[in-house]
Amino acid sequence: MIKATNYNILFFTLLMSTMGFAQKYTKTDSSEIARKWNKTTFYSSKSFAENIAEVPNFTILKKNLELGLSGKAIEDEEMVTVFAMTNNGYEELQSVKDSIFDITVAANRLAIIKYHVIPGRVDSHSIKKAVERTGGIAYFSTLQGVKLGAKEENGELYLVDSLGNTSMISATDFYHKNGIFHIVEGFVLPN
């Protein structure tokens, strides 16, 4: 009985001394990360919507963020990875919209954008590692609640949907206020 008590005292003493050395990470200022793409600089201190606001390649995405209230949905998330579709991707989508659904409806705009957003900060290295682990296509849960695939072919990353549509990830690892974003050419659709 005395031995057990001595062990308890020793354990309690070690626990308390360890807690005394533990420190909470309190640094509040962080270095800003700035990265250029097509003559535009994106900043980690700006929201995703602020970063793309004046970029000619994202005018359709910007409009859809505003009309579909998706920008608020993205900013409300703690940490997200956005696959930002360029105007080229939207133009491809527009050409097939009648056979799929009307992207002018706000709910559909929101669905398409939320399908291109996954929780957490997932950089290109993490995507490649996930693809490697699965041996082909890695699947990520989107904010829309369905799976979005990613694969690698000839050193390039692609998004893949359940219909077999692919969208090349043409530029990666741009930080925004609450996460990271990658630029995609083409479209993938939620099922």
N, C-alpha and C positions, 0 to 999 in steps of 0.2 A: 504494500500500500504506500509506503514511504517512497519507494522507487518511482511509482507512477506519478506521485505528487511532484517529485523533483523534475521529472521529465516535463510535466505540465508547466512548471515554473520556468524551466529552461526554454521551452517552446514559446511561452508568452513573452519572455524577455527578448528572445531573438526576433519575434514578430514585431514588438514595439520598437526595437532599435532599427529594424529595417524600414518601418513606416516613417521613422524620423528622417531617414535619408531620402525617401521618395519625394520627388518634387513634381508638381503639376507643370506641364508645359504652358507657360504664360506669355510667350512672345506673341504680340498681336500685330506687329508690323512685318510685312513680308516683302520680299523683293518682287518687283514687277517683272513679268516676263513679256517681252515684246518680240514678235516674229512677223516677218514680211512674207507676203504672197501677192503676186501680180501688182506690184506697186502700192499695195495696201499693207499697213502695219496693224496687226491685231494685238490687243493688250489684255493681260490677265486681270487687270483692275476693272475692266468693263464687262457688262453683261453680254451674253451671246447676241442679243438683239442690237445692242449698242455697237458691237464689233462689226456687224454686217450692214448697219444702217445706211452707209454711204457708198457701199461697194456695188458697182454696176453689175457684177456677175450674180448678185443675190437680190435683185429688185423683186422678183416674183416671190421668193421665200419671205422677204421682209413684208410684203403685202399680205401674204397668207398668215404670217405670225400676227399681224395686226387684226385682220378680219376674223381669224379663227380663235383669237384670244390665246394662242399657243405660247406666245412670248411669256405671258404671265405664268402659264403652266410650267414652262421650263425654269423660270426664275424661282418659282415656289419650291422646286426640288432642292434638296440639300447639295447634292453633287451629281452631275449628269454628264454623259458623253453624247454629243449631238453629231449626227452625220448630216452635214449641211448640203442640200441638193442645190446645184447651180441652176441658173436659168435654162441651160441646155437640158438638164434632167427634167425640168418642168415642161419644157417644150415637147420633149419626147412623150411625157405623160399626157400632155394635152392632146397629142395626135391620136392616142388610143383611148382617151377618156370615155368616149361614147360606148365603147365595148366593155368598159369596166364599171365606171360610175362617174357622176358629175362632180368634178373637183371644185365647182363654184359654190357648192353647198358648204357652209361653215363647218358642219359636223364632219364632213369628209376631209376638208382641209386639216382640221384638228387631228383626225385619225391618221392621215398621211404623215404629218409632222411628228406626232407622238410615236409612230412606228419607226421613225428615224432617231429616236432618243432612247438611250438605255441608262439605267441608274448606275452611279459610280463614275469614277474617272478611269477610263480604259484607253490607254495610249496604244500606239501601233505595235509596240513590242509585246504588250499583253495580248493583243489580238492575234499576232503571229504565234505566240506561245500556245494560246488556246487552240488554234488551228492545228498546230503540231501535235498537241496532246490527243486530239480527236482523230488525227490521221486523214483529215479531209475538210469537213465543214464544222466550225464551232457555232453553237447557237447561244444567243443572248436574249434575255427577256427584255421587252421594250416597255415604255411607259403606257403603251396601249394594251399591254397584257398578253401579247403574242410573241412568238419567237422570230428573231431576225438572224439569218445566217451570215457567216463570213468565211471566205476561203482565200487561199493564196495560189496564184498561177503565175509561173515565170517571174517570181519575185514581186508581183503586184498583188495588192489586197483588193478583194471585191466583196460587196454585200450580195446576198442571195436571198430571194423570197421563196415561198412554197410553190410558186408557179414556174420557177426556174429563171425568172428575170435576174439579171446581174447589173450591178452598178459599180464601176471602178472607183476606188478610193484614191483620188489623184494627189491629194496633199494631206498630211497628217500632223497631229500634235500641236494644235493651236489652243492656248489656254484662254478661258473666259472666267468671269468672277466666280462661278460655281461649277467649274469643271473643265472639260476639254472638248474641242470639236475637230472633226475631220471633214474634208471637202470631197464630195462625191459627184461623179458625172454619170448621168443616167438615172433610172428610177427602179425602185423595188416597191412592192405593194403589200399591205396587210391582207391576209386571207379572210 
